[in-house]
Amino acid sequence: MQFLVTGGAGFLGSALANHLAAEGHQVRVIDDLSAGDPARLSSNVLFTRGDVNDIPKLWTLLQDVECVYHLAARVSVPESVLYPGDYNAVNVGGTVSVMEAMRDAGVHRVVLASSGAVYGEQARQPLREDVPPDPSSPYAVSKLAAEYYVRTIGGLWGIETVSLRVFNAYGPGQQLPASHAPVIPRFLRQALTGESLVVFGAGEQTRDYVYVDDVVSALAAAATAEGVDREIINVGSGRETSVSELAEKIGQATGKRLEPIHSTAQSGGVSRMRADLGQAKSLLGFTPRVLLDEGLRLTLERDPRFQTETLANE
């Protein structure tokens, strides 16, 4: 098949693009490089630097494409609180632009990478797709709006749409910005460099951490699965782990004795998150394979940044 992956030089996008290319598909990538790096991509992936709001450029890239993976987005919850307009422009406006370009180019399926963040604070766990969303950040609002646009526009224009609500993905190559870094690479770096692990909130809040290879498996299945038009599907591990438990596992994985510092300067977010994977199993045949302990080990083994930090501190 021929695919276009938007945001394909990012963490999830590059893993997906490389997987598809290794399977023999023709893969094109567009990324503005605000968070991506084309060096992540294998040589048989065609990379174009560009903005998903540039519809003429999308027209060129969409010729003969059978399925679009729309992963281009800004993804930091704290940053979205500061810059909600930017998140609306990229995550919502960019999604609409992609759908318009797909309509004009005659592409028949899109797979949207949404987020478990759309659920917000919920009393019942695990989270099923029919739970009314209650987003608690501009990022989550933008992802929910993207879902609605994709589903509605797809129905109007005859485009098959699948939205995958990805929970807390992690693995080798995940971005590690100076501020608002995701918790797993942040904890790993802090443990390996001898810094104190900083836990926001009480540390009792839980998240569903899903390894990158499992996310890629679900994304790949969504391109050709039958009976998924206009569906919303959770992608996670189906397990919940508290931040305090995660810190313990980080200590075990790195062989470091850790004593986390709790900070109330920043909220720990919603109290619990765990994905119900019933839809994913029945519609995509998806079952996560990598447990958190193994995923942390693989991240340390496969990410050269952590190997360098380990050597520097020995």
VOGU-3710 file (C-alpha; in Angstrom, 3 decimals, decimal comma):
1> mqflvtggag> 0,000/0,000/0,000  0,918/3,659/-0,237  0,739/5,691/2,966  1,220/9,269/4,079  2,191/9,758/7,726  1,777/13,313/9,014  4,081/14,091/11,901  6,067/11,117/10,674  9,455/12,290/11,957  8,243/12,369/15,556
11> flgsalanhl> 8,362/9,683/18,216  5,333/7,587/17,219  5,283/8,725/13,594  8,825/7,619/12,803  8,336/4,250/14,511  5,192/3,720/12,440  6,738/4,904/9,160  9,777/2,659/9,590  7,560/-0,323/10,433  5,380/0,189/7,369
21> aaeghqvrvi> 8,412/0,602/5,098  9,984/-2,556/6,521  6,764/-4,397/5,647  7,237/-3,387/2,003  4,807/-0,479/1,784  5,563/2,850/0,135  5,644/5,500/2,838  5,680/9,272/2,585  6,169/11,527/5,594  5,420/15,186/6,175
31> ddlsagdpar> 6,700/16,897/9,314  7,469/20,522/10,183  10,321/19,368/12,462  9,042/21,365/15,432  9,562/18,174/17,443  10,636/15,644/14,828  13,969/14,553/13,359  14,272/13,063/9,852  17,349/11,126/11,009  14,911/8,779/12,761
41> lssnvlftrg> 13,562/7,606/9,397  14,894/4,699/7,374  16,291/5,437/3,921  13,288/3,990/2,091  10,854/6,495/3,645  10,253/9,616/1,533  10,519/12,666/3,805  9,126/16,126/3,070  9,442/19,072/5,412  6,151/20,919/5,578
51> dvndipklwt> 3,129/22,098/7,532  -0,129/20,136/7,551  -1,987/23,406/7,024  -0,240/23,715/3,620  -2,991/22,116/1,514  -1,223/22,461/-1,881  1,774/20,565/-0,495  -0,562/17,908/0,879  -2,177/17,534/-2,551  1,220/16,652/-4,025
61> llqdvecvyh> 2,007/14,105/-1,331  -1,442/12,489/-1,417  -1,349/11,379/-5,046  -2,016/7,599/-5,171  -2,050/7,349/-1,359  -4,542/4,794/-0,029  -4,472/5,659/3,677  -3,335/8,638/5,744  -2,033/8,352/9,287  -2,603/11,732/10,910
71> laarvsvpes> -0,172/12,031/13,820  0,966/15,645/13,383  0,123/17,484/16,601  1,462/19,430/19,517  1,352/17,119/22,516  2,319/18,832/25,784  -0,537/19,264/28,265  1,208/21,980/30,342  2,271/23,853/27,203  -1,309/23,758/25,890
81> vlypgdynav> -2,474/25,584/29,023  -0,090/28,409/28,176  -0,699/28,460/24,410  -4,210/27,153/23,656  -4,403/29,124/20,409  -1,362/27,333/19,001  -2,812/23,961/19,956  -6,097/24,809/18,279  -4,334/25,955/15,114  -2,181/22,828/14,770
91> nvggtvsvme> -4,262/20,043/16,295  -7,682/21,176/15,083  -6,925/23,391/12,079  -4,293/20,973/10,801  -6,745/18,080/11,032  -9,340/19,947/8,987  -6,705/20,808/6,372  -5,676/17,162/6,071  -9,303/16,099/5,621  -9,885/18,746/2,933
101> amrdagvhrv> -6,769/17,670/1,053  -7,781/14,006/1,310  -11,183/14,783/-0,135  -9,635/16,602/-3,081  -7,074/13,840/-3,703  -9,596/11,007/-3,381  -7,989/9,232/-0,405  -10,447/6,814/1,195  -9,207/6,147/4,765  -7,622/8,145/7,575
111> vlassgavyg> -6,348/6,864/10,918  -6,218/9,614/13,534  -3,909/9,353/16,539  -6,056/10,788/19,316  -5,390/10,587/23,050  -6,702/8,980/26,215  -6,481/12,491/27,671  -9,913/13,265/26,183  -11,557/11,258/28,997  -10,388/13,582/31,777
121> eqarqplred> -11,382/12,756/35,343  -13,654/9,712/35,447  -15,047/7,822/38,433  -15,188/4,438/36,692  -12,192/2,495/35,439  -11,218/1,030/33,036  -12,213/3,651/30,494  -14,538/2,477/27,729  -14,948/4,379/24,490  -18,608/5,130/25,273
131> vppdpsspya> -17,725/7,122/28,422  -18,659/10,792/27,881  -15,358/12,713/27,509  -14,500/15,389/30,055  -11,264/16,981/28,782  -9,316/18,961/31,372  -6,733/20,743/29,199  -6,649/22,609/25,875  -4,589/19,710/24,500  -7,347/17,235/25,365
141> vsklaaeyyv> -9,997/19,572/23,942  -8,048/19,864/20,696  -7,791/16,086/20,354  -11,501/15,630/21,017  -12,337/18,329/18,466  -10,085/16,571/15,941  -12,000/13,334/16,521  -15,311/15,071/15,869  -14,031/16,785/12,735  -12,561/13,567/11,321
151> rtigglwgie> -15,697/11,558/12,041  -18,138/14,203/10,784  -16,216/15,233/7,679  -15,507/11,607/6,847  -19,220/10,837/6,949  -20,044/13,812/4,750  -17,354/13,165/2,175  -17,242/9,364/2,081  -13,879/8,938/3,800  -13,435/5,985/6,153
161> tvslrvfnay> -12,196/7,199/9,538  -10,676/5,476/12,565  -9,647/7,359/15,714  -7,250/5,620/18,079  -7,141/7,028/21,607  -3,531/6,332/22,523  -2,787/6,373/26,243  0,670/7,130/27,727  3,012/5,885/25,012  6,710/5,512/25,794
171> gpgqqlpash> 9,839/3,916/24,395  13,182/4,577/22,711  13,411/7,927/20,951  10,666/9,684/22,882  11,208/13,433/22,947  12,926/14,776/26,055  12,466/18,569/25,961  14,003/20,821/28,585  10,568/21,637/29,989  7,383/19,552/30,254
181> apviprflrq> 9,153/16,285/29,408  7,057/13,077/29,456  7,356/11,252/32,755  9,152/8,039/31,711  12,105/9,555/29,810  12,301/12,305/32,454  12,509/9,783/35,292  15,055/7,667/33,397  17,294/10,660/32,760  17,019/11,852/36,358
191> altgeslvvf> 17,842/8,386/37,693  20,866/7,907/35,434  22,328/11,377/36,030  21,915/11,259/39,791  19,219/13,915/39,901  16,290/13,662/42,277  13,099/12,272/40,786  10,459/14,955/41,026  6,911/13,634/41,390  4,127/16,107/40,740
201> gageqtrdyv> 1,207/15,747/43,119  0,883/12,915/45,626  2,260/10,229/43,318  -0,889/8,135/43,739  -2,316/9,110/40,349  -2,276/6,228/37,868  -1,615/6,064/34,151  -1,776/3,401/31,457  1,747/3,185/29,985  1,896/1,504/26,571
211> yvddvvsala> 5,125/0,613/24,763  5,736/2,163/21,342  5,866/-1,177/19,489  2,383/-2,038/20,764  1,041/1,328/19,611  2,558/0,766/16,166  0,890/-2,661/15,969  -2,512/-1,101/16,632  -1,929/1,712/14,141  -0,808/-0,730/11,449
221> aaataegvdr> -3,890/-2,910/11,953  -6,220/0,090/11,664  -5,233/0,726/8,042  -6,854/-2,431/6,702  -9,258/-3,613/9,419  -12,848/-4,132/8,328  -15,894/-2,719/10,094  -14,026/0,156/11,767  -15,394/3,133/9,835  -16,152/6,025/12,230
231> eiinvgsgre> -15,019/3,971/15,216  -13,102/5,249/18,242  -10,712/2,683/19,734  -8,548/2,765/22,863  -4,886/1,785/22,577  -3,128/1,109/25,863  -1,690/-1,650/28,007  -4,927/-2,268/29,909  -2,987/-1,826/33,180  -2,671/1,136/35,508
241> tsvselaeki> 0,493/2,105/37,346  0,810/4,866/39,925  3,567/7,441/39,535  5,107/6,217/42,793  5,105/2,629/41,461  6,655/3,876/38,237  9,467/5,506/40,222  10,138/2,181/41,938  10,273/0,382/38,595  12,634/3,044/37,219
251> gqatgkrlep> 14,928/2,411/40,174  14,851/-1,341/39,531  15,489/-0,897/35,794  18,433/1,455/36,291  19,836/-0,190/39,400  19,679/3,109/41,265  18,458/3,825/44,783  15,849/6,551/44,321  14,081/8,777/46,814  11,494/10,838/44,904
261> ihstaqsggv> 10,746/14,423/45,886  7,079/15,403/45,811  6,216/18,789/44,365  2,903/20,600/44,617  4,115/23,303/42,225  2,532/21,418/39,330  -0,606/19,291/39,290  -0,297/15,558/38,849  -3,333/15,614/36,563  -6,346/13,310/36,710
271> srmradlgqa> -6,403/10,699/39,477  -6,709/7,496/37,417  -6,404/6,276/33,832  -6,673/2,736/32,486  -7,782/1,750/29,006  -10,492/-0,794/28,358  -9,163/-2,761/25,373  -12,299/-4,682/24,428  -12,848/-2,650/21,248  -9,202/-2,885/20,259
281> ksllgftprv> -9,201/-6,659/20,569  -12,478/-7,219/18,737  -11,964/-4,683/15,922  -8,179/-4,695/15,462  -7,141/-8,033/16,965  -4,941/-5,982/19,271  -3,385/-7,385/22,424  -0,457/-5,515/24,027  2,665/-7,665/24,304  5,192/-5,563/26,231
291> lldeglrltl> 4,748/-5,191/29,986  6,085/-2,077/31,695  9,143/-3,749/33,265  10,231/-5,108/29,892  9,419/-1,844/28,147  11,649/0,109/30,510  14,458/-2,381/29,927  14,066/-2,118/26,157  14,008/1,672/26,328  17,279/1,716/28,250
301> erdprfqtet> 18,859/-0,793/25,849  17,693/0,788/22,600  17,921/4,516/23,327  21,529/5,717/22,917  20,862/8,810/25,035  20,402/6,683/28,137  23,403/4,499/27,356  25,569/7,637/27,118  24,236/8,981/30,413  24,850/5,622/32,110
311> lane> 28,495/5,555/30,971  29,042/9,191/31,942  27,918/8,514/35,495  29,743/5,242/36,122
//
